[in-house]
Amino acid sequence: MAIGREKQQSGFGRAVVAKADHLGTEASSVTSKTDSEAQVAKIKGVQRKIDIKLLAWYCFVYLIVRIHITNITNTAIMTKRQATTSKPSSAA
């Protein structure tokens, strides 16, 4: 019966009902914003997990590359030393 009275009221009564409807819409939009924020947070969490796994892989690959470069440098130095020390002994 109260609903019927609100419909019959004019002026301020209608404004109150309209404002209540407007607040209901805002509440649903706040809920949807919260849901979208939750989805964004979930996506960021997944991205962090992927980034950590990729970072571990990149660190491993970087380590292997550095070892490889260091070994190439050491091999070149050792080859030059052997070439300079072996020339006089092979000539003798």
GROMACS elastic network, one bead per residue, 0.5 to 0.9 nm:
[ bonds ]
;  ai    aj funct       b0    kb
    1     4     6  0.51726   500
    1     5     6  0.64562   500
    1     6     6  0.88331   500
    2     5     6  0.50724   500
    2     6     6  0.62919   500
    2     7     6  0.87485   500
    3     6     6  0.51272   500
    3     7     6  0.63721   500
    3     8     6  0.87103   500
    4     7     6  0.51758   500
    4     8     6  0.62805   500
    4     9     6  0.87323   500
    5     9     6  0.61057   500
    6     9     6  0.51918   500
    6    10     6  0.81866   500
    6    13     6  0.61425   500
    6    14     6  0.69009   500
    6    16     6  0.89991   500
    6    17     6  0.74217   500
    7    10     6  0.77845   500
    7    13     6  0.80865   500
    7    14     6  0.72230   500
    7    17     6  0.87200   500
    8    13     6  0.85832   500
    8    14     6  0.86672   500
    9    12     6  0.77807   500
    9    13     6  0.54051   500
    9    14     6  0.65119   500
   10    13     6  0.57926   500
   10    14     6  0.58171   500
   10    15     6  0.85196   500
   11    14     6  0.56483   500
   11    15     6  0.65440   500
   12    16     6  0.62835   500
   12    17     6  0.87747   500
   13    16     6  0.52098   500
   13    17     6  0.64190   500
   13    18     6  0.86430   500
   14    17     6  0.50916   500
   14    18     6  0.60112   500
   14    19     6  0.84408   500
   15    19     6  0.59758   500
   15    20     6  0.84899   500
   16    19     6  0.50398   500
   16    20     6  0.61238   500
   16    21     6  0.86347   500
   17    20     6  0.50156   500
   17    21     6  0.62301   500
   17    22     6  0.85451   500
   18    21     6  0.50758   500
   18    22     6  0.61150   500
   18    23     6  0.86315   500
   19    23     6  0.61160   500
   19    24     6  0.85632   500
   20    23     6  0.50539   500
   20    24     6  0.62350   500
   20    25     6  0.87071   500
   21    24     6  0.50484   500
   21    25     6  0.63549   500
   21    26     6  0.87311   500
   22    25     6  0.50917   500
   22    26     6  0.62888   500
   22    27     6  0.86713   500
   23    27     6  0.60901   500
   23    28     6  0.86061   500
   24    27     6  0.50589   500
   24    28     6  0.63021   500
   24    29     6  0.86324   500
   25    28     6  0.51697   500
   25    29     6  0.61718   500
   25    30     6  0.85809   500
   26    30     6  0.60354   500
   26    31     6  0.85082   500
   27    30     6  0.50366   500
   27    31     6  0.62000   500
   27    32     6  0.86432   500
   28    32     6  0.61881   500
   28    33     6  0.85748   500
   29    33     6  0.60777   500
   29    34     6  0.84861   500
   30    34     6  0.61059   500
   30    35     6  0.85359   500
   31    35     6  0.61325   500
   31    36     6  0.86014   500
   32    36     6  0.60909   500
   32    37     6  0.84465   500
   33    36     6  0.50392   500
   33    37     6  0.60019   500
   33    38     6  0.84473   500
   34    38     6  0.60743   500
   34    39     6  0.85954   500
   35    39     6  0.62501   500
   35    40     6  0.86714   500
   36    40     6  0.61790   500
   36    41     6  0.85738   500
   37    40     6  0.50022   500
   37    41     6  0.61188   500
   37    42     6  0.85341   500
   38    41     6  0.50306   500
   38    42     6  0.61178   500
   38    43     6  0.86063   500
   39    43     6  0.61490   500
   39    44     6  0.85855   500
   40    43     6  0.50787   500
   40    44     6  0.61615   500
   40    45     6  0.85979   500
   41    44     6  0.50827   500
   41    45     6  0.61770   500
   41    46     6  0.87365   500
   42    45     6  0.50624   500
   42    46     6  0.63559   500
   42    47     6  0.86614   500
   43    46     6  0.51544   500
   43    47     6  0.61724   500
   43    48     6  0.86607   500
   44    48     6  0.61445   500
   44    49     6  0.87015   500
   45    48     6  0.51240   500
   45    49     6  0.64007   500
   45    50     6  0.87654   500
   46    49     6  0.51508   500
   46    50     6  0.62932   500
   46    51     6  0.85566   500
   47    50     6  0.50778   500
   47    51     6  0.59637   500
   47    52     6  0.85499   500
   48    52     6  0.60853   500
   48    53     6  0.86101   500
   49    52     6  0.52219   500
   49    53     6  0.63557   500
   49    54     6  0.86760   500
   50    53     6  0.51518   500
   50    54     6  0.61117   500
   50    55     6  0.84561   500
   51    54     6  0.50396   500
   51    55     6  0.58879   500
   51    56     6  0.85407   500
   52    56     6  0.62293   500
   52    57     6  0.86820   500
   53    56     6  0.52405   500
   53    57     6  0.63868   500
   53    58     6  0.87290   500
   54    57     6  0.50149   500
   54    58     6  0.60514   500
   54    59     6  0.85137   500
   55    58     6  0.50294   500
   55    59     6  0.60672   500
   55    60     6  0.85749   500
   56    59     6  0.51625   500
   56    60     6  0.62979   500
   56    61     6  0.87512   500
   57    60     6  0.51376   500
   57    61     6  0.62453   500
   57    62     6  0.85720   500
   58    61     6  0.50825   500
   58    62     6  0.59881   500
   58    63     6  0.85158   500
   59    62     6  0.50358   500
   59    63     6  0.61418   500
   59    64     6  0.87179   500
   60    63     6  0.51186   500
   60    64     6  0.63754   500
   60    65     6  0.87284   500
   61    64     6  0.51400   500
   61    65     6  0.61815   500
   61    66     6  0.86044   500
   62    65     6  0.50845   500
   62    66     6  0.60898   500
   62    67     6  0.85758   500
   63    66     6  0.51675   500
   63    67     6  0.61846   500
   63    68     6  0.85609   500
   64    67     6  0.51377   500
   64    68     6  0.61103   500
   64    69     6  0.86625   500
   65    69     6  0.61323   500
   65    70     6  0.85151   500
   66    69     6  0.51243   500
   66    70     6  0.60362   500
   66    71     6  0.84925   500
   67    70     6  0.51116   500
   67    71     6  0.60798   500
   67    72     6  0.86111   500
   68    71     6  0.51545   500
   68    72     6  0.62297   500
   68    73     6  0.87052   500
   69    72     6  0.51096   500
   69    73     6  0.62610   500
   69    74     6  0.86499   500
   70    73     6  0.51327   500
   70    74     6  0.61502   500
   70    75     6  0.85091   500
   71    74     6  0.50262   500
   71    75     6  0.59342   500
   71    76     6  0.84996   500
   72    75     6  0.50661   500
   72    76     6  0.61802   500
   72    77     6  0.86916   500
   73    76     6  0.51693   500
   73    77     6  0.63012   500
   73    78     6  0.86653   500
   74    77     6  0.51138   500
   74    78     6  0.61012   500
   74    79     6  0.85007   500
   75    78     6  0.50974   500
   75    79     6  0.60146   500
   75    80     6  0.86170   500
   76    79     6  0.51066   500
   76    80     6  0.62913   500
   76    81     6  0.87101   500
   77    80     6  0.52335   500
   77    81     6  0.62895   500
   77    82     6  0.86950   500
   78    81     6  0.50556   500
   78    82     6  0.61123   500
   78    83     6  0.84948   500
   79    82     6  0.51215   500
   79    83     6  0.60469   500
   79    84     6  0.86422   500
   80    83     6  0.50000   500
   80    84     6  0.61735   500
   80    85     6  0.85810   500
   81    84     6  0.52487   500
   81    85     6  0.61010   500
   81    86     6  0.83206   500
   82    85     6  0.52034   500
   82    86     6  0.56677   500
   82    87     6  0.83971   500
   83    86     6  0.53535   500
   83    87     6  0.62654   500
   84    87     6  0.57777   500
   84    88     6  0.77583   500
   85    88     6  0.64211   500
   85    89     6  0.71743   500
   86    89     6  0.52870   500
   86    90     6  0.60332   500
   86    91     6  0.85863   500
   87    90     6  0.52826   500
   87    91     6  0.62222   500
   87    92     6  0.88097   500
   88    91     6  0.51512   500
   88    92     6  0.63817   500
   89    92     6  0.52751   500
